[in-house]
Amino acid sequence: MHVLISGGAGFVGSHLCDRFLFDGHRVTCVDNLLTGRAENIAALRSNSQFRFVEQDIAEFSVPAEKVDAVLHFASPASPPDYLRFPMETIRVGSLGTTRMLEIAHAHGARFVMASTSEIYGDPLVHPQREDYWGNVNPIGVRSVYDETKRFSEMLTAAWHRERGTNSAILRIFNTYGPRMRPQDGRLIPNFIAQALRGEDLTVYGDGSQTRSFCFFSDLVDGIVRLTLSDEHRPVNLGNPAEFTVLELAEMVKKLTGAASRLVFHPLPSDDPARRRPDIGRARALLGWEPKISLEDGLRETIAWFQREEGIL
């Protein structure tokens, strides 16, 4: 296949580029490097099956060359990023999603929309199933991401219903692994970077809020399976093992050997209290479930941060 990946220089996008190339496909990566990193795809630049286009995807022209799959992963994804770039986040989720749908439809390609567990907001249903509509503050500070992803899902579903576009929607729960930026702002890179620098670990709220953490390789496997499937309904992809923030902090301290203290700060606005995916649909339709435990995934992620110590 020829696979077009928007946001392909980002954390998840770059691993997708690796995987599709490894599987023998051709990959075009489109990224404006707002939050993506050229270093993530540097090793691919010499591969004749790989092409990088540095451009805003909202302005990307329909390729003349046949495209078989369009994976739309472009967007700031961490709270510090989308709060720093609110208008860019809205633009990529509205105009960018429309442009990627236009390209997929023009080529009769499979379109895969990278949505997020954030569309569930601060959920009133636990664990979260795909038929839950969510509890999102539409005018809160996080809404530039949450509501934009909900809008992107609406666009994807409408193009499928009205134009027959071959689309899929995946809702990604907290994912981690190598290539995350220390300044990403999400829990795992924050804790690892602080521990390796010998700093205190910053906990927001009292640390009793829960998250479910999926290692990147498990997520990528699920994305590939969804891309190759015929499923059009939203599918949760995440690890259903649930941990409190305090449990995560203590695990990072243990694995890094850090003597860091925990320091507590006020909980950010609209931060969800609990988050855990129901992955029954992914199990039934894709034969997928995560294999990597949190401890094993953290070991590999910590080792990568240590090797890349210049980024700390």
Rosetta blueprint (number, residue, H / E / L):
1 M L
2 H E
3 V E
4 L E
5 I E
6 S E
7 G L
8 G L
9 A L
10 G L
11 F H
12 V H
13 G H
14 S H
15 H H
16 L H
17 C H
18 D H
19 R H
20 F H
21 L H
22 F H
23 D L
24 G L
25 H L
26 R E
27 V E
28 T E
29 C E
30 V E
31 D L
32 N L
33 L L
34 L L
35 T L
36 G L
37 R L
38 A H
39 E H
40 N H
41 I H
42 A H
43 A H
44 L H
45 R L
46 S L
47 N L
48 S L
49 Q L
50 F E
51 R E
52 F E
53 V E
54 E L
55 Q L
56 D L
57 I H
58 A H
59 E H
60 F L
61 S L
62 V L
63 P L
64 A L
65 E L
66 K L
67 V L
68 D L
69 A E
70 V E
71 L E
72 H E
73 F L
74 A L
75 S L
76 P L
77 A L
78 S L
79 P H
80 P H
81 D H
82 Y H
83 L H
84 R H
85 F L
86 P H
87 M H
88 E H
89 T H
90 I H
91 R H
92 V H
93 G H
94 S H
95 L H
96 G H
97 T H
98 T H
99 R H
100 M H
101 L H
102 E H
103 I H
104 A H
105 H H
106 A H
107 H H
108 G L
109 A L
110 R E
111 F E
112 V E
113 M E
114 A E
115 S E
116 T E
117 S H
118 E H
119 I H
120 Y H
121 G E
122 D L
123 P L
124 L L
125 V L
126 H L
127 P L
128 Q E
129 R L
130 E L
131 D L
132 Y L
133 W L
134 G L
135 N E
136 V L
137 N L
138 P L
139 I L
140 G L
141 V L
142 R L
143 S H
144 V H
145 Y H
146 D H
147 E H
148 T H
149 K H
150 R H
151 F H
152 S H
153 E H
154 M H
155 L H
156 T H
157 A H
158 A H
159 W H
160 H H
161 R H
162 E H
163 R H
164 G L
165 T L
166 N L
167 S E
168 A E
169 I E
170 L E
171 R E
172 I E
173 F L
174 N L
175 T E
176 Y E
177 G L
178 P L
179 R L
180 M L
181 R L
182 P L
183 Q L
184 D L
185 G L
186 R L
187 L H
188 I H
189 P H
190 N H
191 F H
192 I H
193 A H
194 Q H
195 A H
196 L H
197 R L
198 G L
199 E L
200 D L
201 L E
202 T E
203 V E
204 Y E
205 G L
206 D L
207 G L
208 S L
209 Q L
210 T E
211 R E
212 S E
213 F L
214 C E
215 F E
216 F H
217 S H
218 D H
219 L H
220 V H
221 D H
222 G H
223 I H
224 V H
225 R H
226 L H
227 T H
228 L L
229 S L
230 D L
231 E L
232 H L
233 R L
234 P E
235 V E
236 N E
237 L E
238 G L
239 N L
240 P L
241 A L
242 E E
243 F E
244 T E
245 V H
246 L H
247 E H
248 L H
249 A H
250 E H
251 M H
252 V H
253 K H
254 K H
255 L H
256 T H
257 G L
258 A L
259 A L
260 S L
261 R L
262 L E
263 V E
264 F E
265 H E
266 P L
267 L L
268 P L
269 S L
270 D L
271 D L
272 P L
273 A L
274 R L
275 R L
276 R L
277 P E
278 D L
279 I L
280 G H
281 R H
282 A H
283 R H
284 A H
285 L H
286 L H
287 G L
288 W L
289 E L
290 P L
291 K L
292 I L
293 S L
294 L H
295 E H
296 D H
297 G H
298 L H
299 R H
300 E H
301 T H
302 I H
303 A H
304 W H
305 F H
306 Q H
307 R H
308 E L
309 E H
310 G H
311 I H
312 L L
